[in-house]
Amino acid sequence: MESHFSLTPAMGSKLFQPTAGALAVQVPVVQFDENNAAVLDIFGQHKELVSLPVVEQQRPIGLISRHIFMSQMSKPYHRELYERKSCIAFMDKDPLIVEADTPIETLGALAVASGDKTLADGFLIVDQGRLAGLGAGLALMRELVAMQEEKNRQVMQSIDYASVIQRAMLSASRAAMTQALDDACLVWEPRDVVGGDFYHFESHADGWFAAVADCTGHGVPGAFLTLIASSSLKQALELHGPHDPARLMREVNRSMKRVLGQHGDSGKASESDDGMDACFFWFDRASRTLTSAHAKMALFVLSADGTDVATVEGKRVGLGYVDTPDDMQWDNHSLQLEPGAMVFVCTDGVIDQIGGPKHIAFGKQRLRRTLLEHGSGSLRMPELARVVMDVHAHYQGTQRRRDDICFFGARLGASFTQDSQHGTHA
């Protein structure tokens, strides 16, 4: 999207930031008193439409997300039940609404504060209260990047702030892990100030869900993708729950492809071919069953007696890429874990790092040996995380760091006290 800047004679080349009005896109709208059949018709006619504004006398009162609406209407009997009911049934009644003259930097802060839904579904732009258009989260991020590129100093300031935002985005998962697990570790080290790896953790009454993901690239591009991917995952969890990791992968794949416009059968070339590798897994406390789904990312399980490391792998197909089908199906893998068993999953920043005397990748086998040698003793997981990082750094030697590093590990049912110190590194 073209950036709009203003200059004043007195300021010479000093740049004034664009406003929200530059992001306003004219889209169809639905009146508040129309029914869901009208919404279905509009979404059917406009395949590219991510969200649909709901208005009353040209003033927006809500926003209908295509993904949420179509998911609800596709459920058994929902179409018959809701098709003739008011469109506000599935409307977000509290979307982000901003005036057209809102500065972009202010808009960015408001978008972060309003939550992931703004990045996924967009925001409403008004002119003196009347709808001026729909703004897209991806367009907002692109505009922010365009602004940052104007001056290197501004770029670095923005990246530093993006690091704060990214770490804040991940902090809720770290806190949830600390509360839920007695002995666990979480390492997140971007190669640059911000990174393309992310994790997610949430605890439930019957177990916990975790995800480790590696988005295309690193630095600023990778960090932008983590926002899109994380938002897609959280939305899928809200809609479908945490018990079926393979289904969550299918939903995240569709959502990422939709947001990034990466449909290989659309008849036109996509502007990008970005996506992510990931491992999603659910642990059921009652049955001690770990259910995992894998998109080009392995999960390692160290037996309770420390004598064996099992490697669980799935399909070698990533999420969101142009060549990944919209209806791609991933598989669930289930393992029943004994008390004291350890699970460990990492991004390829660990596996693919070049080093050693032969200048080859660290590899899965070297990681397995490290877990066997050090994970079977009395080390707690935070201490084991430091050992893994030390072994990895020693192997890397003078070679340059190739990628971001992220890994999660947990010992399940080990005999440690509830108030023991937990470990995170991010």
C-alpha positions as CSV (number, residue, x, y, z in Angstrom):
1,M,0.0,0.0,0.0
2,E,1.3,3.4,-0.9
3,S,2.3,5.6,2.1
4,H,1.0,9.1,2.5
5,F,3.4,11.6,4.0
6,S,3.3,15.4,4.4
7,L,6.0,18.0,4.3
8,T,6.0,21.6,5.5
9,P,8.4,24.3,4.1
10,A,9.7,25.1,7.5
11,M,10.5,21.4,8.3
12,G,12.1,20.6,5.0
13,S,12.5,16.9,4.8
14,K,11.1,16.1,8.2
15,L,8.5,13.3,7.8
16,F,5.0,13.4,9.1
17,Q,3.5,10.0,9.7
18,P,0.3,8.9,7.8
19,T,-3.0,8.5,9.5
20,A,-5.6,5.7,9.7
21,G,-7.5,7.2,6.8
22,A,-4.7,6.0,4.4
23,L,-5.6,2.4,5.3
24,A,-9.4,2.7,4.8
25,V,-10.7,0.3,2.2
26,Q,-14.2,0.5,0.9
27,V,-16.0,-2.8,1.6
28,P,-19.6,-4.0,1.5
29,V,-21.6,-3.5,4.7
30,V,-24.7,-5.1,6.3
31,Q,-27.4,-3.2,8.1
32,F,-28.0,-4.1,11.7
33,D,-31.5,-5.3,11.0
34,E,-30.6,-7.6,8.2
35,N,-30.4,-11.4,8.8
36,N,-27.6,-13.9,8.5
37,A,-28.8,-15.0,5.1
38,A,-27.7,-11.5,3.9
39,V,-24.3,-12.0,5.5
40,L,-23.9,-15.4,3.8
41,D,-24.8,-13.8,0.4
42,I,-22.3,-11.0,0.9
43,F,-19.5,-13.3,1.9
44,G,-20.4,-15.6,-1.0
45,Q,-20.1,-12.7,-3.5
46,H,-16.9,-11.3,-2.1
47,K,-14.5,-14.2,-1.5
48,E,-11.7,-11.8,-0.6
49,L,-13.7,-10.2,2.3
50,V,-12.1,-11.0,5.6
51,S,-14.7,-9.1,7.8
52,L,-18.0,-7.4,7.3
53,P,-18.9,-4.1,9.0
54,V,-22.4,-3.9,10.6
55,V,-23.8,-0.4,10.4
56,E,-26.8,1.6,11.7
57,Q,-27.5,4.8,9.7
58,Q,-23.9,4.7,8.3
59,R,-22.4,4.4,11.8
60,P,-20.6,1.1,12.5
61,I,-21.8,-0.9,15.5
62,G,-19.8,-4.1,15.0
63,L,-17.8,-6.4,12.8
64,I,-18.5,-9.9,11.6
65,S,-15.4,-12.1,11.0
66,R,-15.7,-14.4,8.0
67,H,-13.8,-17.2,9.7
68,I,-15.9,-17.2,12.9
69,F,-19.2,-16.7,11.0
70,M,-18.6,-19.5,8.5
71,S,-17.3,-21.8,11.2
72,Q,-20.5,-21.3,13.2
73,M,-22.9,-21.6,10.2
74,S,-21.2,-24.8,9.1
75,K,-22.1,-26.6,12.3
76,P,-25.0,-29.1,12.2
77,Y,-28.4,-27.3,12.1
78,H,-26.8,-23.8,12.7
79,R,-27.7,-22.6,9.3
80,E,-31.4,-23.6,9.8
81,L,-31.4,-22.1,13.2
82,Y,-29.7,-18.8,12.5
83,E,-30.1,-18.0,8.8
84,R,-33.2,-15.9,9.4
85,K,-32.1,-14.4,12.7
86,S,-30.4,-11.0,13.1
87,C,-26.9,-10.6,11.8
88,I,-25.8,-9.3,15.2
89,A,-25.9,-12.9,16.5
90,F,-22.3,-13.5,15.4
91,M,-21.1,-9.9,15.5
92,D,-18.2,-8.7,17.4
93,K,-19.8,-5.9,19.4
94,D,-16.5,-4.3,20.5
95,P,-14.2,-4.0,17.4
96,L,-11.5,-1.4,17.3
97,I,-13.0,1.8,15.8
98,V,-10.7,4.7,15.1
99,E,-11.1,8.2,13.5
100,A,-9.5,8.6,10.1
101,D,-7.1,11.3,11.5
102,T,-5.6,8.9,14.1
103,P,-1.8,8.7,13.6
104,I,-0.5,5.4,12.5
105,E,1.7,4.9,15.5
106,T,-1.2,5.5,17.8
107,L,-3.3,3.1,15.8
108,G,-0.5,0.5,16.1
109,A,-0.6,0.8,19.9
110,L,-4.4,0.6,19.9
111,A,-4.4,-2.5,17.7
112,V,-2.0,-4.3,20.1
113,A,-4.0,-3.2,23.1
114,S,-7.3,-4.5,21.6
115,G,-5.9,-8.0,21.1
116,D,-5.2,-10.5,18.3
117,K,-8.7,-10.2,16.7
118,T,-7.7,-6.8,15.3
119,L,-4.7,-8.2,13.5
120,A,-6.8,-11.1,12.1
121,D,-10.2,-9.4,11.4
122,G,-9.2,-5.8,10.9
123,F,-10.6,-2.5,12.4
124,L,-13.2,0.1,11.5
125,I,-12.2,3.6,10.3
126,V,-14.7,6.4,10.7
127,D,-14.9,10.0,9.7
128,Q,-16.8,12.0,12.3
129,G,-18.5,8.8,13.4
130,R,-19.5,7.6,9.9
131,L,-17.9,4.6,8.4
132,A,-15.0,5.5,6.1
133,G,-13.7,2.0,5.4
134,L,-12.2,-1.2,6.8
135,G,-8.5,-1.3,7.8
136,A,-6.5,-4.6,7.7
137,G,-4.0,-5.7,10.3
138,L,-1.6,-6.8,7.7
139,A,-1.9,-3.4,5.9
140,L,-1.2,-1.7,9.2
141,M,1.9,-3.7,9.7
142,R,3.1,-3.0,6.2
143,E,2.5,0.7,6.7
144,L,4.5,0.6,9.9
145,V,7.3,-1.1,8.1
146,A,7.2,1.6,5.3
147,M,7.5,4.3,7.9
148,Q,10.4,2.5,9.7
149,E,12.3,2.3,6.4
150,E,12.5,6.1,6.1
151,K,15.2,6.5,8.6
152,N,17.5,3.9,10.1
153,R,17.2,5.5,13.6
154,Q,13.4,5.2,13.4
155,V,13.7,1.6,12.2
156,M,15.8,0.6,15.2
157,Q,13.6,2.4,17.7
158,S,10.5,0.7,16.2
159,I,12.3,-2.7,16.3
160,D,13.2,-2.3,19.9
161,Y,9.6,-1.5,20.7
162,A,8.5,-4.4,18.6
163,S,10.7,-6.6,20.8
164,V,8.9,-5.4,23.8
165,I,5.5,-6.1,22.2
166,Q,6.7,-9.6,21.0
167,R,8.0,-10.5,24.5
168,A,4.8,-9.1,26.0
169,M,2.8,-11.3,23.6
170,L,4.7,-14.4,24.8
171,S,4.6,-13.5,28.5
172,A,1.1,-14.9,29.2
173,S,2.2,-18.3,28.0
174,R,5.3,-18.3,30.2
175,A,3.2,-17.4,33.2
176,A,0.6,-20.1,32.4
177,M,3.4,-22.7,32.1
178,T,4.9,-21.7,35.4
179,Q,1.6,-22.1,37.1
180,A,0.7,-25.4,35.5
181,L,3.9,-27.4,35.5
182,D,6.2,-28.3,38.3
183,D,9.4,-28.8,36.3
184,A,9.6,-27.1,32.8
185,C,11.8,-24.9,30.7
186,L,11.1,-22.5,27.9
187,V,13.9,-20.9,25.9
188,W,13.2,-18.2,23.3
189,E,16.2,-16.5,21.8
190,P,15.8,-14.6,18.5
191,R,18.8,-14.3,16.3
192,D,18.1,-10.6,15.9
193,V,16.2,-8.2,18.2
194,V,12.9,-9.8,17.2
195,G,12.3,-13.3,15.8
196,G,10.2,-15.7,13.8
197,D,9.8,-18.3,16.5
198,F,7.0,-18.3,19.0
199,Y,5.3,-20.5,21.6
200,H,1.9,-20.8,23.2
201,F,0.9,-22.5,26.4
202,E,-2.5,-22.7,28.2
203,S,-3.7,-24.7,31.1
204,H,-7.2,-26.3,31.3
205,A,-9.0,-28.3,34.0
206,D,-8.3,-31.6,32.3
207,G,-4.8,-30.9,31.0
208,W,-2.7,-28.4,29.1
209,F,-2.0,-27.4,25.5
210,A,1.4,-26.2,24.1
211,A,2.7,-25.2,20.7
212,V,6.1,-24.4,19.4
213,A,6.3,-22.8,16.0
214,D,8.9,-21.5,13.5
215,C,7.7,-18.9,11.0
216,T,9.4,-18.2,7.7
217,G,12.5,-16.0,8.2
218,H,13.7,-14.2,11.3
219,G,14.0,-10.6,12.4
220,V,11.2,-8.2,11.4
221,P,9.6,-10.3,8.7
222,G,9.5,-13.4,10.9
223,A,8.2,-11.4,13.8
224,F,5.2,-10.1,11.7
225,L,4.4,-13.6,10.7
226,T,4.4,-14.7,14.4
227,L,1.7,-12.2,15.1
228,I,-0.5,-13.6,12.2
229,A,0.2,-17.2,13.2
230,S,-0.3,-16.7,16.9
231,S,-3.6,-14.9,16.3
232,S,-4.7,-17.7,14.0
233,L,-3.9,-20.3,16.6
234,K,-5.6,-18.5,19.5
235,Q,-8.7,-18.0,17.3
236,A,-8.7,-21.7,16.5
237,L,-8.4,-22.6,20.1
238,E,-11.3,-20.4,21.0
239,L,-13.5,-22.0,18.4
240,H,-12.5,-25.7,18.7
241,G,-10.8,-26.2,22.0
242,P,-7.3,-27.7,22.7
243,H,-8.0,-31.5,22.5
244,D,-7.4,-32.1,18.8
245,P,-4.0,-30.7,17.7
246,A,-4.4,-32.0,14.1
247,R,-7.6,-30.1,13.7
248,L,-6.1,-27.0,15.1
249,M,-3.3,-27.3,12.5
250,R,-5.9,-27.5,9.7
251,E,-7.7,-24.4,11.0
252,V,-4.4,-22.4,11.4
253,N,-3.3,-23.4,7.9
254,R,-6.5,-22.1,6.3
255,S,-6.5,-18.9,8.4
256,M,-2.8,-18.1,7.5
257,K,-3.4,-18.8,3.8
258,R,-6.5,-16.5,3.9
259,V,-4.7,-13.7,5.6
260,L,-1.6,-13.9,3.5
261,G,-3.5,-14.5,0.2
262,Q,-1.6,-17.7,-0.4
263,H,-4.1,-19.8,-2.4
264,G,-2.2,-21.7,-5.0
265,D,-5.4,-22.3,-7.1
266,S,-6.5,-18.7,-7.2
267,G,-5.3,-18.2,-10.7
268,K,-2.8,-15.4,-9.8
269,A,0.6,-15.5,-8.3
270,S,0.8,-14.8,-4.5
271,E,3.0,-12.0,-3.4
272,S,4.6,-14.3,-0.8
273,D,5.2,-17.9,0.0
274,D,5.4,-17.7,3.8
275,G,4.2,-20.1,6.5
276,M,5.5,-22.0,9.5
277,D,6.6,-25.3,10.9
278,A,5.1,-26.3,14.2
279,C,4.3,-28.9,16.8
280,F,1.0,-28.7,18.7
281,F,0.4,-31.0,21.6
282,W,-2.2,-31.7,24.3
283,F,-1.5,-33.5,27.6
284,D,-4.5,-35.2,29.3
285,R,-3.8,-35.3,33.0
286,A,-6.2,-38.1,33.9
287,S,-4.9,-40.6,31.2
288,R,-1.4,-39.2,31.0
289,T,-1.8,-39.2,27.3
290,L,0.2,-36.8,25.1
291,T,-1.5,-36.1,21.7
292,S,0.6,-34.3,19.2
293,A,0.4,-33.1,15.6
294,H,3.5,-32.2,13.6
295,A,4.2,-29.9,10.6
296,K,7.9,-30.6,9.9
297,M,8.8,-30.5,13.6
298,A,9.7,-33.4,15.8
299,L,8.9,-34.1,19.5
300,F,11.4,-36.0,21.7
301,V,10.2,-38.1,24.6
302,L,12.8,-39.2,27.2
303,S,11.6,-42.3,29.1
304,A,11.1,-42.1,32.8
305,D,14.2,-44.3,33.5
306,G,16.3,-42.1,31.2
307,T,17.4,-45.0,28.9
308,D,15.7,-44.1,25.7
309,V,14.6,-41.1,23.6
310,A,11.7,-41.6,21.3
311,T,11.2,-39.3,18.4
312,V,7.7,-38.5,17.2
313,E,7.5,-37.0,13.7
314,G,4.6,-36.2,11.4
315,K,4.1,-35.0,7.8
316,R,6.8,-33.0,6.2
317,V,4.3,-30.3,5.2
318,G,4.3,-26.8,6.7
319,L,1.3,-24.6,7.5
320,G,0.2,-21.6,5.3
321,Y,2.5,-22.0,2.4
322,V,1.2,-21.6,-1.2
323,D,1.9,-25.3,-2.0
324,T,0.1,-26.5,1.2
325,P,-3.5,-27.4,0.2
326,D,-6.3,-25.6,1.9
327,D,-7.7,-28.9,3.0
328,M,-4.4,-30.4,4.2
329,Q,-4.9,-33.0,6.9
330,W,-2.4,-33.5,9.6
331,D,-2.4,-36.6,11.9
332,N,-2.6,-36.9,15.7
333,H,0.0,-39.1,17.4
334,S,-0.8,-40.4,21.0
335,L,1.6,-41.6,23.6
336,Q,0.9,-42.6,27.2
337,L,3.7,-41.2,29.4
338,E,4.9,-42.7,32.7
339,P,5.5,-40.4,35.7
340,G,8.9,-38.9,35.3
341,A,9.0,-39.0,31.5
342,M,10.2,-35.8,29.7
343,V,9.0,-34.2,26.6
344,F,11.1,-31.8,24.5
345,V,10.4,-29.9,21.3
346,C,12.5,-27.3,19.5
347,T,12.6,-25.2,16.3
348,D,15.2,-25.9,13.7
349,G,17.4,-23.1,15.0
350,V,18.7,-25.9,17.3
351,I,18.9,-28.7,14.8
352,D,20.3,-26.9,11.8
353,Q,23.0,-24.9,13.4
354,I,26.4,-25.4,11.7
355,G,29.4,-26.1,13.8
356,G,31.9,-28.7,15.0
357,P,35.1,-29.8,13.4
358,K,33.3,-31.0,10.2
359,H,31.2,-27.8,9.9
360,I,27.9,-29.8,9.7
361,A,24.5,-29.3,11.4
362,F,24.0,-30.0,15.1
363,G,21.3,-32.6,14.1
364,K,18.7,-34.6,15.9
365,Q,21.0,-37.4,16.9
366,R,23.3,-35.0,18.7
367,L,20.3,-33.5,20.5
368,R,19.1,-37.0,21.5
369,R,22.5,-37.8,22.9
370,T,22.5,-34.6,24.9
371,L,19.1,-35.4,26.4
372,L,20.1,-38.9,27.2
373,E,23.4,-37.8,28.8
374,H,22.0,-35.0,30.9
375,G,18.3,-35.4,31.1
376,S,18.3,-38.7,32.9
377,G,20.0,-37.4,36.0
378,S,18.8,-35.1,38.8
379,L,18.9,-31.9,36.8
380,R,15.8,-29.9,36.8
381,M,14.5,-28.7,33.5
382,P,15.8,-25.1,33.8
383,E,19.3,-26.5,34.5
384,L,18.9,-28.9,31.6
385,A,18.0,-26.0,29.3
386,R,21.2,-24.2,30.3
387,V,23.2,-27.4,29.5
388,V,21.5,-27.7,26.1
389,M,22.3,-24.1,25.3
390,D,26.0,-24.6,26.5
391,V,26.4,-27.7,24.4
392,H,24.9,-26.0,21.4
393,A,27.0,-22.9,21.8
394,H,30.2,-24.9,22.2
395,Y,29.3,-26.9,19.0
396,Q,28.6,-23.6,17.1
397,G,32.0,-22.3,18.0
398,T,33.0,-19.4,15.7
399,Q,30.2,-20.1,13.2
400,R,27.6,-17.4,12.8
401,R,24.2,-18.0,14.4
402,R,21.9,-19.2,11.6
403,D,18.4,-18.8,13.1
404,D,16.2,-18.1,16.0
405,I,16.2,-20.7,18.8
406,C,13.1,-21.8,20.7
407,F,12.5,-24.9,22.7
408,F,10.1,-26.2,25.4
409,G,10.7,-29.1,27.8
410,A,8.7,-30.6,30.7
411,R,9.2,-33.5,33.1
412,L,5.8,-34.9,33.8
413,G,5.1,-36.3,37.2
414,A,8.6,-35.9,38.6
415,S,9.0,-35.9,42.4
416,F,9.6,-32.2,42.8
417,T,7.7,-29.9,45.2
418,Q,5.0,-27.6,44.0
419,D,6.8,-24.5,45.2
420,S,10.1,-25.3,43.5
421,Q,11.6,-22.7,41.2
422,H,10.5,-22.9,37.6
423,G,12.6,-21.8,34.7
424,T,12.0,-19.6,31.6
425,H,14.5,-17.9,29.4
426,A,13.2,-15.3,27.1
